[in-house]
Amino acid sequence: MSTWLRDQSADLFRSPRGGEDRHDEGHHHTALVTPAGARWLASAAAYPGSLLALWEDRPAAPAVLPCGSAFDVVSVDAVFGRRMLDRLWGEGPGSGPVAVQRGRMLLFTAPGTAQRLPSLLRWEEWGDAVPPLLCHGTGDAVTVPPLVPDPAGRAPGTPGPGSPGTRAGGGPRWVVAPDSRHPWLPGPDVLLWACVRAARSSPAGDVRVSISPRAGQGAKVYDVSRRR
């Protein structure tokens, strides 16, 4: 097993809950996956040991994981997703792991959320104001960002700056990274609440805009110690 999986005190993978990782302003850095978080992600795979062995050799490698057992994933427009996160962390219980990829925000949720959330939104007065959601549950799979961020801000194997097909904003990355073997995950009721709050606060005609800010600009830091 690799050093970062064995050594909980390694600088890159120290738990965000530890005092040494606490920022001066009282927030926690939440964009780095901890060893416990990596094990939780691997638990979704058909062969967790094989995936951990891959990450042992290549921690910067992305992975495709099935949904429906360890987690579901709700994919939303990146701008609308940021509003949802602001509501979840500013007024609600916090969130589970969250990633951004290709102009979308991926919210990791409790299993079963992908099936129930769309029907709840259909009955909600503000449901029509919510941009289309992509709900991934049993039978679906998603690509999760690498455990270790690429120094150039892009996923392994993607073109470098100036190459054809390069997208602004860098590659997939964690916004709120897995930091626990058993993370708290929001269910459909919490996601419904966040969707409605975000829709009600969105300027008219603005909820479908999708942008990818440059890495490091406008970054949010979410205090993971506030999770329920």
C-alpha positions in Angstrom: 0.0 0.0 0.0 1.3 3.4 -0.9 2.7 6.0 1.6 -0.3 8.3 1.2 -2.8 5.5 1.9 -0.8 4.4 5.0 0.2 7.7 6.5 -2.7 9.7 7.7 -0.3 12.5 8.6 1.1 13.1 5.1 0.9 16.8 4.3 -1.1 16.3 1.1 -3.7 14.1 2.7 -4.1 15.3 6.2 -7.7 15.3 7.4 -9.4 18.7 7.0 -10.7 18.2 10.5 -7.2 18.3 12.0 -6.1 21.5 13.7 -2.9 21.7 11.6 -5.0 22.1 8.5 -7.2 24.9 9.9 -6.9 28.2 8.1 -6.4 31.4 10.1 -9.9 32.5 9.3 -11.4 29.4 10.9 -12.3 27.6 7.8 -11.0 24.2 6.5 -9.4 23.4 3.2 -11.7 20.8 1.6 -10.3 20.2 -1.9 -7.9 17.4 -1.0 -9.0 13.8 -0.7 -7.9 12.1 2.6 -7.0 8.4 2.7 -10.3 7.6 4.4 -12.1 9.5 1.7 -10.2 7.5 -1.0 -11.4 4.2 0.7 -14.9 5.4 0.7 -14.8 6.2 -3.0 -13.2 2.8 -3.7 -16.0 1.1 -1.8 -18.3 1.9 -4.7 -16.2 -0.1 -7.2 -16.8 -3.7 -8.0 -13.2 -4.5 -6.8 -12.2 -1.9 -4.2 -8.8 -3.4 -3.6 -7.9 -3.2 -7.3 -8.9 0.4 -7.5 -6.8 1.2 -4.4 -3.9 -0.6 -6.0 -4.3 1.6 -9.1 -4.4 4.7 -6.9 -1.3 3.4 -5.1 0.7 3.6 -8.3 -1.2 6.5 -10.0 -3.0 8.7 -7.4 -3.6 11.3 -10.2 -5.6 8.8 -12.3 -9.4 9.5 -12.6 -11.8 6.6 -12.1 -15.3 5.6 -13.3 -17.4 4.5 -10.4 -20.9 3.0 -10.3 -23.7 4.9 -8.5 -26.5 3.5 -6.4 -24.6 1.7 -3.6 -22.2 4.0 -1.8 -23.7 7.2 -3.4 -25.9 8.7 -6.1 -24.7 11.8 -8.0 -26.8 14.8 -9.0 -25.2 16.9 -11.8 -26.2 20.5 -12.1 -25.1 23.6 -14.0 -21.9 24.9 -12.4 -23.3 28.4 -11.7 -26.5 27.1 -10.3 -24.6 24.5 -8.3 -22.5 27.1 -6.7 -25.7 28.8 -5.5 -26.9 25.5 -4.1 -23.6 25.1 -2.3 -23.8 28.6 -0.9 -27.3 27.8 0.5 -26.3 24.4 1.8 -23.3 25.7 3.7 -24.7 29.1 4.6 -28.2 28.2 5.7 -28.4 24.4 5.7 -26.6 21.3 7.0 -23.7 21.4 4.6 -23.0 19.0 1.8 -21.4 15.7 0.9 -18.5 15.5 -1.5 -18.8 17.9 -4.5 -16.8 18.0 -7.7 -16.8 20.1 -10.8 -16.3 18.8 -14.3 -17.0 20.2 -17.8 -19.1 23.1 -16.7 -21.2 20.9 -14.3 -21.2 20.5 -10.6 -21.5 16.9 -9.3 -23.1 16.6 -5.8 -22.6 13.2 -4.2 -25.8 12.3 -2.4 -27.4 9.5 -0.5 -28.4 6.4 -2.5 -32.0 6.7 -3.8 -31.8 10.5 -4.3 -31.5 10.2 -8.1 -34.8 8.3 -8.3 -36.8 10.6 -5.9 -35.5 14.1 -6.6 -37.0 14.6 -10.1 -40.5 13.6 -8.9 -40.2 16.0 -5.9 -39.2 18.8 -8.2 -42.2 18.2 -10.5 -44.5 18.9 -7.5 -42.5 21.9 -6.4 -43.8 25.4 -7.3 -40.3 26.6 -8.2 -39.4 23.4 -10.0 -39.6 24.9 -13.4 -37.0 27.5 -12.4 -34.4 24.8 -11.7 -32.0 24.1 -14.6 -32.2 20.5 -15.9 -30.6 18.1 -13.5 -28.8 14.9 -14.5 -29.5 12.3 -11.7 -27.2 9.3 -11.7 -28.4 6.3 -9.6 -28.5 2.5 -9.8 -27.2 1.4 -13.2 -25.3 4.6 -13.9 -21.6 5.4 -13.5 -19.7 8.7 -13.1 -16.1 9.7 -13.6 -14.7 11.1 -10.4 -11.7 13.6 -10.3 -8.2 12.4 -9.5 -7.3 12.1 -5.8 -4.3 14.4 -6.5 -4.9 17.6 -8.5 -2.9 18.0 -11.7 -0.4 20.8 -11.2 -1.5 22.4 -14.5 -5.2 22.2 -13.5 -6.2 19.6 -16.0 -7.0 15.9 -15.9 -4.3 13.4 -16.8 -4.1 12.8 -20.6 -5.9 16.0 -21.5 -4.2 18.5 -23.9 -2.0 21.2 -22.5 -2.4 25.0 -22.8 -2.8 26.0 -26.4 -3.6 22.5 -27.6 -6.8 21.9 -29.6 -9.7 21.0 -27.4 -8.3 22.7 -24.2 -11.1 24.0 -22.1 -11.0 27.1 -19.9 -11.1 26.5 -16.2 -8.8 23.4 -16.0 -9.8 19.8 -15.6 -12.1 18.0 -13.1 -11.5 18.8 -9.5 -12.9 18.4 -6.0 -14.7 21.4 -4.4 -15.6 19.5 -1.3 -13.4 16.4 -1.3 -14.2 13.1 0.5 -12.6 13.2 3.9 -14.3 10.3 5.8 -14.8 6.6 5.4 -18.5 7.2 6.1 -19.3 10.8 4.9 -22.7 12.4 5.5 -24.6 12.6 2.3 -27.7 14.8 1.7 -30.9 13.1 0.6 -33.6 14.2 -1.9 -35.3 16.4 0.7 -32.2 18.4 1.4 -31.3 18.7 -2.4 -34.9 19.8 -3.1 -34.6 22.5 -0.4 -31.2 23.7 -1.9 -32.6 23.7 -5.5 -35.6 25.8 -4.4 -33.5 28.3 -2.4 -31.0 28.7 -5.3 -33.8 29.1 -7.9 -35.5 31.8 -5.8 -32.2 33.7 -5.4 -31.2 33.4 -9.1 -31.6 36.5 -11.3 -34.1 36.0 -14.1 -32.6 34.3 -17.1 -29.4 33.6 -15.4 -29.8 30.1 -14.1 -28.8 28.4 -17.3 -25.5 30.1 -17.8 -22.5 27.8 -17.5 -19.0 29.1 -16.9 -15.8 27.6 -15.6 -13.9 30.2 -13.5 -10.1 30.2 -13.7 -8.5 28.0 -11.0 -8.0 29.9 -7.8 -10.4 32.7 -8.7 -13.5 33.1 -6.7 -12.8 29.9 -4.8 -15.0 29.1 -1.9 -13.8 27.3 1.3 -16.5 25.3 3.0 -16.2 24.4 6.7 -16.6 20.6 6.8 -16.7 20.6 10.6 -20.3 22.1 10.2 -21.7 19.0 8.6 -24.5 17.3 10.5 
